Structures are given as structure tokens and as C-alpha cells.
Amino acid sequence: VQLQASGGGLVQAGGSLRLSCVASGLSLDSYAIGWFREGPGKAREGVSCISSGGDNTYYNEAVKGRFTISRDNAKNTVDTQMDNLQFQDSAVYLCATVRVPHCLPTGSWGRGTLVTVSS
């Protein structure tokens, strides 16, 4: 079972991107899902997570008010809308199954997607 992130790219500071997390061999509707990122020379950090039903969301203070996590269980996807992107948001973004409310990853890591924000 792997989750794969997509939707990354190059964007200017202040711009927006929408990332998607999809699963192969797994129905996401039973799992809380989290977004994580690995910036250049930085440790992996949690960005946001969402409960299995979508009723509860949690955000890193660094992205609160700019990023919005959502899920469509019918489409088996979990998205994150990233607005007002800043240079420090540049990172490889990954998604994983998590345990809420602390957004602790519980599954294996799949392929991430690179977000590059130019200043």
C-alpha cells in the first residue's frame, strides 16, 4: 500500500498550488491522512492532517490560514490547497496515513511531489 502525492511545481511567492494524495490498493475513507514536507537541509515536518470522515483538521502553525486540507472519499483523494506560498514552503511534500490528533505517521512513505517557491 502506497500513497502518492502529485501537483507540485514551480510558483512565485504569493502564488497557489493544489496537491493531491492518491492511494493504490487502499481505500482512504477509513484512514486519517496527513501531509508532510522535507525542505532542503531540514527534517521532515508535519504540515496538516484530516480525520477519516473529514470532520477534524489540524495544521502546523507555519501554514495555518494559508493551507487547507480536504478529502473526497468518493474519489479516494486527499488534497491540500496551498495559497500565499512563501519561499520557506519549498520542499518535497508527501502524504501518509496518520493517527490524529497529533498527526503521527503510521504507514510507509510513498513518492512525494516537489514544490519550489521562487522569491
Contacts in CASP RR format, 6 or more apart in sequence:
PFRMAT RR
TARGET T0000
AUTHOR 0000-0000-0000
METHOD contacts of the structure
MODEL  1
VQLQASGGGLVQAGGSLRLSCVASGLSLDSYAIGWFREGPGKAREGVSCI
SSGGDNTYYNEAVKGRFTISRDNAKNTVDTQMDNLQFQDSAVYLCATVRV
PHCLPTGSWGRGTLVTVSS
1 23 0 8 1.000
1 24 0 8 1.000
1 25 0 8 1.000
1 26 0 8 1.000
1 107 0 8 1.000
1 108 0 8 1.000
2 23 0 8 1.000
2 24 0 8 1.000
2 108 0 8 1.000
2 110 0 8 1.000
2 111 0 8 1.000
3 21 0 8 1.000
3 22 0 8 1.000
3 23 0 8 1.000
3 26 0 8 1.000
3 33 0 8 1.000
3 94 0 8 1.000
3 95 0 8 1.000
3 96 0 8 1.000
3 97 0 8 1.000
3 110 0 8 1.000
4 21 0 8 1.000
4 22 0 8 1.000
4 23 0 8 1.000
4 24 0 8 1.000
4 95 0 8 1.000
4 110 0 8 1.000
4 111 0 8 1.000
4 112 0 8 1.000
5 19 0 8 1.000
5 20 0 8 1.000
5 21 0 8 1.000
5 35 0 8 1.000
5 93 0 8 1.000
5 94 0 8 1.000
5 95 0 8 1.000
5 110 0 8 1.000
5 111 0 8 1.000
5 112 0 8 1.000
5 113 0 8 1.000
6 19 0 8 1.000
6 20 0 8 1.000
6 22 0 8 1.000
6 113 0 8 1.000
7 17 0 8 1.000
7 18 0 8 1.000
7 19 0 8 1.000
7 20 0 8 1.000
7 113 0 8 1.000
8 17 0 8 1.000
8 19 0 8 1.000
8 93 0 8 1.000
8 113 0 8 1.000
8 114 0 8 1.000
8 115 0 8 1.000
9 17 0 8 1.000
9 113 0 8 1.000
9 114 0 8 1.000
9 115 0 8 1.000
9 116 0 8 1.000
10 116 0 8 1.000
10 117 0 8 1.000
10 118 0 8 1.000
11 17 0 8 1.000
11 85 0 8 1.000
11 115 0 8 1.000
11 116 0 8 1.000
11 117 0 8 1.000
11 118 0 8 1.000
12 117 0 8 1.000
12 118 0 8 1.000
13 85 0 8 1.000
13 86 0 8 1.000
13 87 0 8 1.000
13 117 0 8 1.000
13 118 0 8 1.000
13 119 0 8 1.000
14 83 0 8 1.000
14 84 0 8 1.000
14 85 0 8 1.000
14 86 0 8 1.000
14 117 0 8 1.000
15 83 0 8 1.000
15 84 0 8 1.000
15 85 0 8 1.000
15 117 0 8 1.000
16 81 0 8 1.000
16 82 0 8 1.000
16 83 0 8 1.000
16 84 0 8 1.000
16 85 0 8 1.000
17 82 0 8 1.000
17 85 0 8 1.000
17 115 0 8 1.000
18 79 0 8 1.000
18 80 0 8 1.000
18 81 0 8 1.000
18 82 0 8 1.000
19 35 0 8 1.000
19 79 0 8 1.000
19 80 0 8 1.000
19 82 0 8 1.000
19 93 0 8 1.000
19 113 0 8 1.000
19 115 0 8 1.000
20 77 0 8 1.000
20 78 0 8 1.000
20 79 0 8 1.000
21 33 0 8 1.000
21 34 0 8 1.000
21 35 0 8 1.000
21 77 0 8 1.000
21 78 0 8 1.000
21 79 0 8 1.000
21 80 0 8 1.000
21 95 0 8 1.000
22 76 0 8 1.000
22 77 0 8 1.000
23 76 0 8 1.000
27 76 0 8 1.000
28 71 0 8 1.000
28 73 0 8 1.000
28 76 0 8 1.000
28 77 0 8 1.000
28 78 0 8 1.000
29 52 0 8 1.000
29 53 0 8 1.000
29 73 0 8 1.000
29 76 0 8 1.000
30 52 0 8 1.000
31 52 0 8 1.000
31 97 0 8 1.000
31 98 0 8 1.000
32 49 0 8 1.000
32 50 0 8 1.000
32 51 0 8 1.000
32 52 0 8 1.000
32 97 0 8 1.000
32 98 0 8 1.000
32 99 0 8 1.000
32 100 0 8 1.000
32 103 0 8 1.000
33 49 0 8 1.000
33 50 0 8 1.000
33 71 0 8 1.000
33 78 0 8 1.000
33 95 0 8 1.000
33 96 0 8 1.000
33 97 0 8 1.000
33 98 0 8 1.000
34 46 0 8 1.000
34 47 0 8 1.000
34 48 0 8 1.000
34 49 0 8 1.000
34 50 0 8 1.000
34 69 0 8 1.000
34 78 0 8 1.000
34 95 0 8 1.000
34 96 0 8 1.000
34 97 0 8 1.000
34 98 0 8 1.000
34 103 0 8 1.000
34 105 0 8 1.000
35 46 0 8 1.000
35 47 0 8 1.000
35 48 0 8 1.000
35 49 0 8 1.000
35 67 0 8 1.000
35 69 0 8 1.000
35 78 0 8 1.000
35 80 0 8 1.000
35 93 0 8 1.000
35 94 0 8 1.000
35 95 0 8 1.000
36 44 0 8 1.000
36 45 0 8 1.000
36 46 0 8 1.000
36 47 0 8 1.000
36 93 0 8 1.000
36 94 0 8 1.000
36 95 0 8 1.000
36 96 0 8 1.000
36 105 0 8 1.000
37 44 0 8 1.000
37 45 0 8 1.000
37 46 0 8 1.000
37 47 0 8 1.000
37 89 0 8 1.000
37 91 0 8 1.000
37 92 0 8 1.000
37 93 0 8 1.000
37 94 0 8 1.000
37 115 0 8 1.000
38 44 0 8 1.000
38 45 0 8 1.000
38 91 0 8 1.000
38 92 0 8 1.000
38 94 0 8 1.000
39 90 0 8 1.000
39 91 0 8 1.000
39 92 0 8 1.000
40 90 0 8 1.000
40 91 0 8 1.000
42 91 0 8 1.000
44 94 0 8 1.000
45 60 0 8 1.000
46 60 0 8 1.000
46 103 0 8 1.000
47 59 0 8 1.000
47 60 0 8 1.000
47 63 0 8 1.000
47 67 0 8 1.000
47 80 0 8 1.000
47 93 0 8 1.000
48 57 0 8 1.000
48 58 0 8 1.000
48 59 0 8 1.000
48 60 0 8 1.000
48 63 0 8 1.000
48 67 0 8 1.000
48 69 0 8 1.000
48 80 0 8 1.000
48 103 0 8 1.000
49 57 0 8 1.000
49 58 0 8 1.000
49 69 0 8 1.000
49 98 0 8 1.000
49 100 0 8 1.000
49 103 0 8 1.000
50 56 0 8 1.000
50 57 0 8 1.000
50 58 0 8 1.000
50 69 0 8 1.000
50 70 0 8 1.000
50 71 0 8 1.000
50 78 0 8 1.000
51 57 0 8 1.000
51 100 0 8 1.000
53 71 0 8 1.000
53 73 0 8 1.000
54 70 0 8 1.000
54 71 0 8 1.000
56 100 0 8 1.000
56 101 0 8 1.000
57 69 0 8 1.000
58 100 0 8 1.000
58 101 0 8 1.000
58 103 0 8 1.000
59 65 0 8 1.000
59 67 0 8 1.000
59 69 0 8 1.000
62 88 0 8 1.000
63 82 0 8 1.000
63 89 0 8 1.000
66 82 0 8 1.000
66 83 0 8 1.000
66 84 0 8 1.000
66 85 0 8 1.000
67 80 0 8 1.000
67 81 0 8 1.000
67 82 0 8 1.000
67 83 0 8 1.000
68 80 0 8 1.000
68 81 0 8 1.000
68 83 0 8 1.000
69 78 0 8 1.000
69 79 0 8 1.000
69 80 0 8 1.000
70 78 0 8 1.000
70 79 0 8 1.000
70 80 0 8 1.000
70 81 0 8 1.000
71 77 0 8 1.000
71 78 0 8 1.000
71 79 0 8 1.000
72 78 0 8 1.000
72 79 0 8 1.000
78 95 0 8 1.000
80 93 0 8 1.000
82 89 0 8 1.000
82 115 0 8 1.000
85 115 0 8 1.000
85 117 0 8 1.000
86 117 0 8 1.000
87 117 0 8 1.000
87 118 0 8 1.000
87 119 0 8 1.000
88 117 0 8 1.000
89 115 0 8 1.000
89 117 0 8 1.000
90 115 0 8 1.000
90 116 0 8 1.000
90 117 0 8 1.000
91 114 0 8 1.000
91 115 0 8 1.000
92 112 0 8 1.000
92 113 0 8 1.000
92 114 0 8 1.000
92 115 0 8 1.000
93 112 0 8 1.000
93 113 0 8 1.000
93 114 0 8 1.000
93 115 0 8 1.000
94 109 0 8 1.000
94 110 0 8 1.000
94 111 0 8 1.000
94 112 0 8 1.000
94 113 0 8 1.000
95 110 0 8 1.000
95 112 0 8 1.000
96 105 0 8 1.000
96 106 0 8 1.000
96 107 0 8 1.000
96 108 0 8 1.000
96 109 0 8 1.000
96 110 0 8 1.000
97 105 0 8 1.000
97 106 0 8 1.000
97 107 0 8 1.000
98 104 0 8 1.000
98 105 0 8 1.000
98 106 0 8 1.000
99 106 0 8 1.000
END
